[in-house]
């Protein structure tokens, strides 16, 4: 008899109800809920990242929520190094786990693998970027096809960033990006987990996004951003680019009214949710849908 996996991956766009579903499942199974959302890692973003409330955290054990400071920058690799020992520990104890979040790259790293590609020096990236800007996409893509035909064929038209990265990696390592990716192995064994995506109708999702923005403002999002600004952190940090932070920063510095900031956050949240929906439809087509 096949043993039912004790790990369930729950993915989906922002405001889709992932955390509520996880709580319901944890109540039935006693599962530990583990964060797979890049914004919910930050202690400074409880409100803006819609982290589970203190009351919800009391209902089930939660891990990797609010575990780092806004001054830190977590990569996909750093998250996998944090989450894999948690999953190994729970598996050894035969305890069920729910991995919940909206960061698709985190799930990809677990189920498809994470290529250990060497970093590209800034000088090389800048030079390749200059070549792209000078040559244009068509000529640049032909150039890339000489050293990495698979990437040149796979990267969608207009994806300047990925084209530049592919050629820069080939120049720095002497090996194509597609070869690096081919060497990856999933961190989770196939069959060791169940996986599902919450995919609400778009109109319902957008309405939930709008409601979430209103509740964030009511529950202290402005004060949360005010505290971040007081620290004079680098605007390029991931926490400082989280949805809601730039918009409320503009309001707090007098560039916009609060109503204008809220309208901008609603738009940014909807765009973010749409990108997540598209990503999960393309990347997790074989996962169950809710």
C-alpha positions in Angstrom: 0.0 0.0 0.0 1.4 3.4 -1.0 2.0 5.7 2.0 0.3 9.1 1.8 2.9 11.9 1.6 3.2 13.9 4.8 4.2 17.1 3.0 1.7 19.2 1.1 2.8 22.2 -1.0 0.1 24.9 -1.2 0.8 27.7 -3.7 -1.2 30.5 -5.1 -1.5 34.3 -5.7 -1.7 36.9 -3.0 -5.1 37.2 -1.3 -6.2 33.8 -2.6 -6.8 32.2 0.8 -3.7 30.1 1.2 -3.2 30.8 4.9 -6.8 30.1 5.7 -6.7 26.8 3.9 -3.5 25.8 5.6 -5.0 26.6 9.0 -8.1 24.5 8.2 -5.8 21.6 7.1 -3.6 21.9 10.1 -6.6 21.8 12.4 -7.5 18.4 10.9 -4.1 16.9 10.7 -1.9 18.6 13.3 0.5 19.7 10.5 3.2 22.3 11.0 2.8 25.3 8.6 6.0 26.5 6.9 6.4 29.7 5.0 7.2 29.8 1.3 6.6 33.5 0.7 9.6 35.8 0.3 7.9 38.8 1.8 6.6 37.0 4.8 10.1 36.2 5.9 10.6 39.7 7.1 9.8 40.6 10.7 9.2 44.2 9.6 6.4 43.4 7.2 3.8 41.6 9.2 1.0 43.9 8.0 2.0 44.5 4.4 2.9 40.9 3.7 -0.3 39.7 5.3 1.6 37.4 7.6 -0.6 35.1 9.7 -1.8 37.0 12.8 -0.7 36.2 16.3 -4.0 34.6 16.9 -3.7 32.4 13.8 -0.1 31.4 14.8 -1.5 30.2 18.1 -3.8 27.8 16.4 -1.0 25.8 14.7 2.8 25.8 14.7 4.2 28.2 12.1 7.8 28.2 11.0 10.0 30.6 8.9 7.6 33.6 9.3 9.1 36.9 10.3 12.6 35.3 10.8 14.7 38.0 9.2 15.3 41.7 9.3 14.5 44.2 6.5 18.2 44.9 6.2 18.8 41.4 5.0 18.4 40.0 1.5 17.3 36.4 1.2 18.0 34.5 -2.1 16.1 31.4 -3.2 19.2 29.4 -2.2 19.2 30.9 1.3 15.5 30.0 1.8 16.1 26.4 0.6 19.0 26.1 3.1 16.6 27.2 5.8 13.6 25.1 4.9 15.2 21.8 4.0 16.4 21.0 7.6 12.8 21.8 8.8 11.3 19.4 6.3 13.9 16.7 7.2 13.3 17.1 10.9 9.5 16.8 10.5 9.8 13.8 8.2 12.0 12.0 10.7 9.3 12.7 13.3 6.6 11.5 10.9 4.9 14.9 11.4 2.8 16.3 8.6 3.9 19.7 7.1 2.2 22.3 4.9 4.5 24.5 2.9 2.5 27.6 2.0 3.3 30.7 -0.1 3.2 32.6 -3.3 6.9 32.6 -4.3 7.0 30.4 -7.3 10.8 30.2 -7.4 10.8 28.6 -3.9 8.6 25.8 -5.1 10.6 25.4 -8.3 13.8 25.0 -6.3 12.2 22.2 -4.3 10.4 20.3 -7.1 12.8 20.9 -10.0 16.1 21.9 -8.5 18.2 25.0 -8.0 21.2 25.4 -10.3 24.4 26.4 -8.5 25.4 29.0 -11.1 28.4 31.2 -10.2 27.7 34.8 -9.7 28.2 37.1 -12.7 30.5 40.1 -11.9 28.9 43.5 -12.3 31.4 44.6 -14.9 30.5 41.6 -17.1 26.8 42.0 -16.7 27.1 45.7 -17.6 29.2 45.0 -20.7 26.7 42.4 -21.9 23.8 44.8 -21.2 25.6 47.4 -23.3 26.0 44.9 -26.1 22.2 44.2 -26.0 21.4 47.9 -26.1 23.7 48.5 -29.0 22.8 45.4 -31.1 19.1 45.1 -30.4 17.2 42.0 -29.4 17.3 40.1 -32.7 21.1 40.4 -33.2 21.8 39.7 -29.5 19.6 36.6 -29.6 21.6 35.3 -32.6 24.8 36.0 -30.7 23.4 34.0 -27.7 22.3 31.1 -30.0 26.0 30.5 -30.9 26.9 29.7 -27.3 23.6 28.7 -25.8 21.0 27.7 -28.5 18.6 26.2 -26.0 18.3 29.4 -24.0 18.1 31.5 -27.2 15.2 29.4 -28.3 13.4 29.1 -24.9 13.5 32.7 -23.7 10.4 34.6 -24.7 10.5 37.7 -27.0 11.1 40.9 -25.1 12.7 39.2 -22.0 15.8 41.4 -22.0 16.9 40.4 -18.5 17.0 36.7 -19.1 18.7 37.1 -22.5 21.4 39.2 -20.9 21.8 36.8 -18.0 22.1 33.8 -20.3 25.0 35.3 -22.3 26.7 36.7 -19.2 26.7 33.3 -17.6 28.1 31.7 -20.7 30.9 34.3 -20.9 31.9 34.0 -17.2 31.7 30.2 -16.8 32.5 29.0 -20.3 29.3 26.9 -20.0 25.8 27.6 -21.2 23.1 28.5 -18.8 20.9 25.6 -20.2 23.7 23.2 -19.3 23.9 24.5 -15.7 20.1 24.1 -15.4 20.2 20.6 -16.9 22.5 19.5 -14.0 20.0 20.4 -11.3 18.1 17.9 -9.3 15.0 18.4 -7.3 15.5 18.8 -3.5 12.3 16.9 -2.9 12.0 13.3 -4.1 9.1 12.8 -6.6 6.2 11.2 -4.9 7.2 12.5 -1.5 4.7 15.4 -1.5 1.3 16.4 -2.6 0.9 19.8 -4.4 -2.0 22.1 -5.1 -2.6 25.6 -6.3 -5.4 27.9 -5.1 -6.7 29.5 -8.3 -9.8 31.7 -7.6 -11.7 33.4 -10.5 -9.9 36.6 -11.4 -12.8 38.9 -10.4 -13.0 37.3 -7.0 -9.3 37.5 -6.5 -9.1 41.2 -7.4 -11.9 41.9 -5.0 -10.0 40.1 -2.3 -6.9 42.1 -3.2 -8.8 45.4 -2.8 -10.2 44.3 0.6 -6.7 43.3 1.8 -5.4 46.8 1.0 -8.1 48.4 3.0 -7.5 46.1 5.9 -3.8 46.7 5.8 -4.2 50.4 6.1 -6.7 49.9 9.0 -4.3 47.6 10.8 -1.2 49.8 10.7 0.5 49.6 7.3 1.4 53.3 7.3 3.2 53.0 10.7 5.0 49.9 9.4 6.4 51.8 6.5 7.1 54.9 8.7 9.3 52.6 10.9 11.2 51.3 7.8 11.8 54.8 6.5 13.2 55.9 9.8 16.0 53.3 9.5 17.3 54.8 6.2 17.6 51.4 4.6 18.8 50.8 1.0 15.8 51.2 -1.3 17.1 48.3 -3.3 16.6 45.8 -0.5 13.8 43.3 -1.2 11.8 44.4 1.9 11.9 48.0 0.7 10.5 47.0 -2.7 7.6 44.9 -1.3 4.2 45.8 -2.5 2.9 48.8 -0.5 6.3 50.0 0.8 7.2 52.3 -2.2 3.6 53.6 -2.4 3.3 54.4 1.3 6.8 55.8 1.2 5.7 58.3 -1.4 2.7 59.3 0.8 4.9 59.7 3.9 7.3 61.9 2.1 4.5 64.1 0.9 4.5 63.1 -2.8 1.0 61.6 -2.7 -2.1 61.6 -0.6 -3.1 58.5 1.4 -6.0 57.9 -1.1 -3.6 58.1 -4.0 -1.2 55.7 -2.2 -4.0 53.2 -1.5 -5.1 53.4 -5.2 -1.5 52.7 -6.2 -1.3 49.7 -3.8 -4.5 48.3 -5.1 -3.2 48.4 -8.6 0.2 47.0 -7.7 -1.4 44.2 -5.7 -3.7 43.2 -8.6 -0.7 43.2 -11.0 1.3 41.1 -8.6 -1.6 38.6 -8.2 -2.0 38.4 -12.0 1.7 37.7 -12.5 1.5 35.0 -9.9 -1.6 33.4 -11.5 0.2 33.3 -14.8 3.4 31.9 -13.3 1.6 29.1 -11.5 -0.5 28.2 -14.6 2.7 27.9 -16.7 5.0 26.3 -14.2 2.7 24.0 -12.1 0.2 22.8 -14.7 0.3 19.2 -13.2 -0.6 20.4 -9.7 -4.1 19.9 -8.3 -6.3 23.1 -8.4 -8.5 24.4 -5.7 
